[in-house]
Amino acid sequence: NTNHGSDCSCAEGFHGNGFVGCLPVGNSRLPVCQYNEDCPPDKLCDRLNRVCINPCGEDSCGENAECVPTNHGVTCSCLPGHQGNAYIECEAVTGCKSNRECPRNEACINGHCSNPCRCGPNAVCDVVNHRATCKCPPGYTGSPASGCRGPQNPCDPNPCGVQALCEIDNGNPICFCPKGMTGNPFKNCIPEGDECTPNPCGPNSGCRIVHGGPQCFCLPEFEGNPPSKACALPTHPCDPSPCGPNTQCAILSNGFAKCTCLPGYLESPNTIRGCVEKRNQCQPNPCGSGAICDPNRQPACFCPDPLAGNPYKQCAQPVKSLCQPGPCGPNADCYVTGNIEQCFCRAGYVGDAYSGCLLPPASPCLPNPCGPLALCSVTPEGHPMCVCPDGMAGDPTAGCSGPECRQDDECPLHLACMG
């Protein structure tokens, strides 16, 4: 313990960074990998020794099977003339003439039951009923027949300092100095010297050799002036902000800073580098005619009331059945003529059939107040008026009668028809 803290150093006969790992003295081999993606597809990263190794060991595959390094792992297949589960055991076969003589996960090829998979690199093969189907694994893109490309690597290109290593933690890049080196991994890592072992700088600090002597510095996320002032977490780790453009910095409960994108922005490729504006789903407008696009909705296109339809094709007024209920007013009936709605007042009613029909008002001539054979008509003031018809005479209120004669022949010889 040093200054109420812990200090790790390599045992006698070993050298390196006691906080990371120690190697035997005389072993100058530097690590060549931190994770599988640092190695070729046919190699696997030995994270203990940080070197790329062949993943095919003695017991990688079953008996009579061959091992092929694939995508940092192994693919086992039966040797020619054999069949079975290549990861357990393959048995010799006498030959075949059709797929029916082979297991369902093999096909008859050149007279032998064998694996029909011929997929591209990083692709996954599934054999059903002697047929091979190639597909890219989740997170991969490309053509499974020619090859699948892995997801974007946030450590490629390396965002860390000179000679520093990058490791992926929950999708984010983490920078650190390799074994045997020290310094600020965001700027530069340098070899450790004897004067820096054990570390004379105190807790949360690093040591490097400058002009032949040790120089102390605080590790990332810490501040101070070691060894006189111990390194500690800053009171405000977000000032200055370690985050990239279009980000916001927050202080976690452990005192460390956390970078997140501002609303409406996405990581590009991570919050250390910064964030870019999220693409507007409504530019250009993907909606059909009459539809409204709202980038904050899922889906973005929708038909406004009272329109209906497919918002990605067309929104229109909903179709209704003619005369159901129709545009007619009270006491009117609706009729369809040539796909056109027409309204008519019912029998005994008068008025505008589209606004409403009413019973006609009572007539002052009903019942007839006039005398026999007299005619009744309504004056503009609404009063009854009695008149005798043409060719008749008399008091219309008492009764009308025809003329005594129409010509002289209808009169006695000593009288004439007058008037």
C-alpha positions as CSV (number, residue, x, y, z in Angstrom):
1,N,0.0,0.0,0.0
2,T,1.2,3.5,-0.9
3,N,-0.4,6.7,0.5
4,H,-3.5,4.7,1.6
5,G,-3.9,3.2,-1.9
6,S,-2.8,0.1,-3.7
7,D,0.3,-0.3,-5.9
8,C,0.9,-3.3,-8.2
9,S,4.4,-4.2,-9.3
10,C,5.9,-7.2,-11.2
11,A,7.7,-9.9,-9.2
12,E,11.4,-10.5,-9.4
13,G,12.3,-12.0,-12.8
14,F,9.3,-10.4,-14.5
15,H,8.7,-6.9,-16.0
16,G,5.7,-4.9,-17.3
17,N,2.8,-3.0,-15.9
18,G,1.6,-4.6,-12.7
19,F,-1.9,-3.2,-13.2
20,V,-2.2,-4.9,-16.6
21,G,0.2,-7.9,-16.7
22,C,3.9,-9.1,-16.3
23,L,6.1,-11.0,-18.7
24,P,9.4,-12.9,-18.0
25,V,12.5,-10.7,-18.2
26,G,14.1,-11.1,-21.7
27,N,10.7,-11.6,-23.4
28,S,10.5,-8.6,-25.6
29,R,7.5,-9.9,-27.5
30,L,4.8,-7.2,-27.7
31,P,1.2,-8.1,-27.9
32,V,-0.2,-8.3,-31.4
33,C,-3.9,-8.5,-30.6
34,Q,-6.5,-7.4,-28.0
35,Y,-9.6,-8.9,-29.6
36,N,-10.4,-11.3,-32.4
37,E,-10.9,-8.6,-35.0
38,D,-7.2,-7.7,-34.6
39,C,-6.3,-11.2,-36.1
40,P,-6.9,-12.6,-39.6
41,P,-10.1,-14.5,-40.1
42,D,-8.2,-17.8,-39.7
43,K,-6.7,-16.9,-36.4
44,L,-8.0,-16.5,-32.8
45,C,-6.8,-13.9,-30.3
46,D,-5.3,-15.5,-27.1
47,R,-6.4,-12.7,-24.8
48,L,-4.1,-14.0,-22.0
49,N,-0.9,-13.7,-24.0
50,R,-2.4,-11.2,-26.6
51,V,-1.2,-13.1,-29.6
52,C,-3.0,-14.6,-32.7
53,I,-3.1,-18.4,-32.7
54,N,-4.5,-21.1,-34.9
55,P,-7.9,-22.1,-33.4
56,C,-7.6,-25.7,-34.7
57,G,-6.2,-27.9,-31.9
58,E,-5.9,-31.6,-31.5
59,D,-9.4,-32.1,-30.2
60,S,-11.2,-29.4,-32.3
61,C,-13.0,-31.9,-34.5
62,G,-14.1,-35.5,-34.4
63,E,-12.4,-38.6,-35.7
64,N,-11.9,-38.7,-39.5
65,A,-12.7,-35.0,-39.8
66,E,-10.6,-32.0,-40.8
67,C,-10.5,-28.6,-39.1
68,V,-10.6,-25.3,-41.1
69,P,-10.1,-22.0,-39.2
70,T,-13.1,-19.8,-40.1
71,N,-14.0,-16.3,-38.7
72,H,-11.8,-16.7,-35.6
73,G,-13.3,-20.1,-35.0
74,V,-13.3,-23.6,-36.5
75,T,-15.4,-25.4,-39.1
76,C,-15.2,-29.2,-39.0
77,S,-16.0,-31.3,-42.1
78,C,-15.7,-35.1,-42.7
79,L,-12.8,-36.3,-44.8
80,P,-13.6,-37.5,-48.4
81,G,-15.3,-40.8,-48.3
82,H,-16.7,-40.3,-44.8
83,Q,-19.9,-39.0,-43.3
84,G,-21.5,-38.1,-40.0
85,N,-21.2,-35.3,-37.4
86,A,-17.7,-33.9,-38.1
87,Y,-17.6,-32.4,-34.5
88,I,-18.0,-35.9,-33.0
89,E,-17.0,-38.7,-35.5
90,C,-17.1,-39.4,-39.2
91,E,-17.6,-42.9,-40.6
92,A,-16.5,-44.3,-43.9
93,V,-19.1,-44.6,-46.6
94,T,-19.2,-47.0,-49.6
95,G,-20.6,-44.4,-52.0
96,C,-24.0,-43.1,-53.2
97,K,-26.0,-42.7,-56.4
98,S,-28.7,-40.3,-55.1
99,N,-29.4,-38.0,-52.2
100,R,-31.8,-40.5,-50.7
101,E,-28.8,-42.7,-49.8
102,C,-27.2,-39.9,-47.7
103,P,-28.1,-38.3,-44.4
104,R,-30.5,-35.4,-44.6
105,N,-27.7,-32.9,-43.8
106,E,-25.5,-34.2,-46.7
107,A,-25.8,-34.6,-50.5
108,C,-24.6,-37.2,-53.0
109,I,-21.7,-35.4,-54.7
110,N,-19.4,-37.3,-57.2
111,G,-20.6,-40.6,-55.8
112,H,-20.0,-39.7,-52.1
113,C,-22.2,-38.3,-49.3
114,S,-20.6,-35.0,-48.4
115,N,-21.4,-31.6,-47.0
116,P,-23.1,-29.5,-49.8
117,C,-22.2,-26.2,-48.2
118,R,-20.3,-23.8,-50.5
119,C,-20.9,-20.5,-48.8
120,G,-18.8,-17.4,-48.8
121,P,-16.5,-16.3,-45.9
122,N,-18.3,-15.5,-42.6
123,A,-21.6,-17.0,-44.0
124,V,-23.7,-19.6,-42.1
125,C,-24.8,-22.7,-44.0
126,D,-28.0,-24.7,-43.1
127,V,-28.6,-28.0,-44.8
128,V,-32.2,-29.3,-45.0
129,N,-33.2,-32.3,-47.1
130,H,-29.8,-32.4,-48.8
131,R,-30.1,-28.7,-49.9
132,A,-27.7,-26.1,-48.6
133,T,-28.9,-22.6,-47.8
134,C,-26.4,-19.8,-47.1
135,K,-27.2,-16.7,-45.1
136,C,-25.3,-13.9,-43.3
137,P,-25.3,-14.1,-39.5
138,P,-27.1,-11.4,-37.5
139,G,-25.3,-8.0,-37.7
140,Y,-23.5,-9.0,-40.9
141,T,-24.2,-7.7,-44.4
142,G,-23.3,-8.7,-48.0
143,S,-23.9,-11.7,-50.2
144,P,-23.7,-15.1,-48.4
145,A,-22.6,-16.7,-51.6
146,S,-19.6,-14.4,-52.0
147,G,-19.0,-13.3,-48.4
148,C,-20.5,-11.5,-45.4
149,R,-19.1,-8.3,-43.9
150,G,-19.0,-8.0,-40.1
151,P,-20.5,-5.0,-38.2
152,Q,-18.6,-1.7,-38.1
153,N,-15.6,-1.9,-35.7
154,P,-15.5,1.3,-33.4
155,C,-11.7,0.6,-33.0
156,D,-11.0,0.7,-36.7
157,P,-9.5,3.2,-37.3
158,N,-7.9,3.3,-33.9
159,P,-9.1,6.4,-32.1
160,C,-6.5,6.1,-29.3
161,G,-3.0,7.6,-29.0
162,V,0.3,6.5,-30.3
163,Q,1.1,2.8,-29.4
164,A,-2.1,2.6,-27.4
165,L,-4.6,-0.3,-27.7
166,C,-8.3,-0.1,-28.3
167,E,-10.9,-2.4,-26.8
168,I,-14.6,-2.6,-27.3
169,D,-16.8,-2.3,-24.2
170,N,-20.5,-2.3,-24.8
171,G,-20.1,-1.1,-28.3
172,N,-17.8,1.8,-27.3
173,P,-14.0,2.1,-27.7
174,I,-11.8,2.0,-24.6
175,C,-8.2,3.1,-24.9
176,F,-5.3,1.7,-22.7
177,C,-1.6,1.3,-22.8
178,P,-0.3,-2.3,-23.5
179,K,1.8,-4.3,-21.0
180,G,5.2,-2.9,-20.5
181,M,4.1,0.6,-21.5
182,T,2.7,3.6,-19.7
183,G,1.4,7.1,-20.5
184,N,-1.8,8.8,-21.6
185,P,-3.5,6.2,-23.9
186,F,-5.4,9.1,-25.5
187,K,-2.1,10.8,-26.6
188,N,0.9,8.5,-26.3
189,C,2.1,5.3,-24.6
190,I,5.9,4.9,-24.0
191,P,8.0,2.0,-22.6
192,E,8.3,1.8,-18.8
193,G,11.8,2.3,-17.3
194,D,13.4,0.9,-14.3
195,E,13.0,4.2,-12.4
196,C,9.2,3.9,-12.9
197,T,9.1,0.4,-11.3
198,P,7.7,0.4,-8.8
199,N,5.6,3.4,-9.6
200,P,6.8,6.4,-7.5
201,C,3.9,8.7,-8.5
202,G,1.2,7.5,-6.2
203,P,-2.3,6.1,-6.8
204,N,-4.3,6.8,-10.0
205,S,-1.1,7.9,-11.7
206,G,1.4,6.8,-14.4
207,C,5.1,7.1,-14.8
208,R,7.2,7.7,-17.9
209,I,10.9,8.3,-18.6
210,V,11.6,11.8,-19.9
211,H,15.3,12.8,-20.5
212,G,16.4,9.8,-18.6
213,G,14.3,10.5,-15.5
214,P,10.8,9.6,-14.3
215,Q,7.9,11.9,-15.0
216,C,4.6,11.5,-13.2
217,F,1.2,12.1,-14.7
218,C,-2.4,11.4,-13.8
219,L,-4.3,8.5,-15.5
220,P,-7.2,9.4,-17.8
221,E,-10.3,10.8,-15.9
222,F,-8.1,11.9,-12.9
223,E,-6.4,15.2,-12.1
224,G,-3.7,16.4,-9.8
225,N,0.1,17.0,-9.8
226,P,1.8,13.7,-8.7
227,P,3.6,12.9,-6.6
228,S,3.2,16.2,-4.6
229,K,-0.6,16.3,-5.2
230,A,-2.3,12.9,-5.5
231,C,-4.4,12.2,-8.6
232,A,-8.1,12.1,-7.9
233,L,-11.4,12.2,-9.8
234,P,-12.1,15.8,-10.8
235,T,-15.0,17.7,-9.1
236,H,-16.4,18.4,-12.6
237,P,-15.3,15.7,-15.0
238,C,-17.4,17.4,-17.7
239,D,-15.4,20.6,-17.6
240,P,-13.8,20.6,-20.0
241,S,-16.0,18.1,-21.8
242,P,-14.3,15.0,-23.1
243,C,-17.1,14.4,-25.5
244,G,-17.2,15.1,-29.3
245,P,-19.4,17.6,-31.2
246,N,-23.2,17.5,-30.8
247,T,-23.0,15.6,-27.5
248,Q,-23.8,16.2,-23.9
249,C,-21.8,15.2,-20.8
250,A,-23.2,13.8,-17.6
251,I,-21.6,12.8,-14.4
252,L,-22.3,9.2,-13.2
253,S,-22.7,8.1,-9.6
254,N,-19.1,6.8,-9.6
255,G,-17.8,10.3,-10.5
256,F,-16.9,9.4,-14.1
257,A,-18.2,11.4,-17.2
258,K,-20.6,9.8,-19.6
259,C,-21.1,11.2,-23.2
260,T,-24.5,10.9,-25.0
261,C,-25.8,12.3,-28.2
262,L,-28.1,15.4,-28.2
263,P,-31.7,14.7,-29.1
264,G,-32.1,14.2,-32.8
265,Y,-28.5,13.1,-33.3
266,L,-26.8,9.7,-33.7
267,E,-23.3,8.4,-32.8
268,S,-20.7,8.8,-35.6
269,P,-19.2,6.4,-35.0
270,N,-19.1,7.0,-31.2
271,T,-19.6,9.8,-28.7
272,I,-15.8,10.3,-28.4
273,R,-15.7,11.3,-32.0
274,G,-19.1,13.0,-31.9
275,C,-22.6,12.7,-33.2
276,V,-24.4,13.7,-36.5
277,E,-27.9,14.9,-37.1
278,K,-30.5,12.1,-37.5
279,R,-31.9,11.9,-41.0
280,N,-35.4,13.5,-41.4
281,Q,-37.8,10.7,-42.5
282,C,-39.9,13.4,-44.2
283,Q,-37.2,14.7,-46.5
284,P,-38.0,13.9,-49.2
285,N,-41.7,13.3,-48.4
286,P,-42.4,9.5,-48.8
287,C,-46.2,10.0,-48.3
288,G,-49.0,9.7,-50.9
289,S,-51.3,12.5,-52.0
290,G,-53.5,13.9,-49.2
291,A,-51.3,12.3,-46.4
292,I,-49.3,14.1,-43.7
293,C,-45.7,13.2,-42.8
294,D,-44.6,13.5,-39.1
295,P,-41.0,12.5,-38.5
296,N,-41.8,11.9,-34.8
297,R,-44.5,9.3,-35.5
298,Q,-44.1,5.6,-36.4
299,P,-45.0,5.2,-39.2
300,A,-44.3,8.7,-40.3
301,C,-47.2,9.0,-42.8
302,F,-50.9,9.1,-41.8
303,C,-54.2,10.2,-43.2
304,P,-55.8,13.3,-41.5
305,D,-59.5,13.2,-40.4
306,P,-61.9,12.6,-42.1
307,L,-59.7,11.2,-45.0
308,A,-58.9,7.5,-45.2
309,G,-56.8,5.1,-47.2
310,N,-53.1,4.0,-47.5
311,P,-51.1,7.1,-46.4
312,Y,-48.1,5.9,-48.6
313,K,-50.3,5.9,-51.7
314,Q,-53.4,8.2,-51.4
315,C,-55.8,9.6,-48.7
316,A,-59.3,10.5,-49.9
317,Q,-62.9,11.0,-48.6
318,P,-64.4,7.7,-47.6
319,V,-66.9,6.4,-50.1
320,K,-70.6,6.2,-48.8
321,S,-73.7,4.6,-50.3
322,L,-76.0,6.9,-52.2
323,C,-79.1,8.0,-50.3
324,Q,-77.7,6.4,-47.1
325,P,-78.9,8.6,-45.5
326,G,-78.9,11.1,-48.3
327,P,-79.1,14.9,-48.5
328,C,-82.9,15.3,-48.2
329,G,-84.8,17.3,-45.6
330,P,-87.8,16.2,-43.4
331,N,-90.8,14.8,-45.2
332,A,-88.8,14.3,-48.4
333,D,-87.6,11.0,-50.1
334,C,-84.3,10.4,-51.8
335,Y,-84.0,8.7,-55.2
336,V,-80.9,7.6,-57.1
337,T,-80.9,8.6,-60.8
338,G,-77.8,7.9,-62.8
339,N,-75.5,7.8,-59.6
340,I,-77.0,11.2,-58.6
341,E,-79.0,11.8,-55.4
342,Q,-82.3,13.6,-56.0
343,C,-84.9,14.7,-53.3
344,F,-88.7,15.0,-53.7
345,C,-91.4,16.1,-51.3
346,R,-93.8,13.4,-50.3
347,A,-97.4,13.4,-51.4
348,G,-99.4,16.2,-49.7
349,Y,-96.3,18.2,-48.8
350,V,-94.8,21.3,-50.5
351,G,-91.5,23.2,-50.2
352,D,-87.7,22.7,-50.7
353,A,-87.1,18.9,-50.6
354,Y,-83.4,19.5,-49.6
355,S,-84.2,21.7,-46.6
356,G,-87.6,20.3,-45.7
357,C,-91.2,19.9,-46.9
358,L,-94.3,21.2,-45.1
359,L,-98.1,20.6,-45.2
360,P,-99.8,23.4,-47.3
361,P,-101.7,26.0,-45.2
362,A,-105.6,25.6,-44.8
363,S,-107.6,27.4,-47.6
364,P,-110.3,30.0,-46.6
365,C,-112.4,28.5,-49.5
366,L,-112.6,25.2,-47.6
367,P,-115.4,24.6,-46.9
368,N,-116.9,26.7,-49.8
369,P,-118.6,29.8,-48.2
370,C,-120.3,30.7,-51.6
371,G,-123.8,30.0,-52.8
372,P,-124.7,27.2,-55.2
373,L,-122.8,27.2,-58.5
374,A,-120.6,30.2,-57.4
375,L,-116.8,30.0,-57.4
376,C,-114.5,30.8,-54.5
377,S,-111.1,32.4,-54.8
378,V,-108.6,33.8,-52.2
379,T,-107.7,37.5,-52.3
380,P,-104.1,38.6,-51.8
381,E,-105.1,39.5,-48.2
382,G,-106.1,35.8,-47.7
383,H,-109.9,36.4,-47.7
384,P,-112.5,34.3,-49.7
385,M,-114.2,36.0,-52.7
386,C,-117.3,34.6,-54.4
387,V,-118.1,35.1,-58.1
388,C,-120.5,33.6,-60.5
389,P,-119.0,31.8,-63.4
390,D,-119.0,33.2,-66.9
391,G,-122.5,32.9,-68.5
392,M,-124.2,32.9,-65.1
393,A,-125.7,35.6,-63.0
394,G,-127.1,36.2,-59.5
395,D,-125.8,36.8,-56.0
396,P,-122.7,34.5,-55.7
397,T,-123.1,34.4,-51.9
398,A,-126.7,33.2,-52.3
399,G,-126.4,31.3,-55.6
400,C,-125.9,31.7,-59.3
401,S,-128.3,30.7,-62.1
402,G,-128.1,30.6,-65.8
403,P,-129.7,33.2,-68.2
404,E,-133.4,32.8,-69.1
405,C,-132.6,32.7,-72.8
406,R,-129.7,32.7,-75.1
407,Q,-131.6,33.5,-78.3
408,D,-135.0,34.8,-79.3
409,D,-136.4,31.3,-80.1
410,E,-136.4,30.6,-76.4
411,C,-138.8,33.5,-75.7
412,P,-142.6,34.0,-76.2
413,L,-143.6,35.6,-79.5
414,H,-144.3,39.0,-77.9
415,L,-140.8,39.0,-76.1
416,A,-137.2,39.2,-77.3
417,C,-134.0,37.7,-75.6
418,M,-132.0,40.7,-74.3
419,G,-128.8,40.8,-72.4
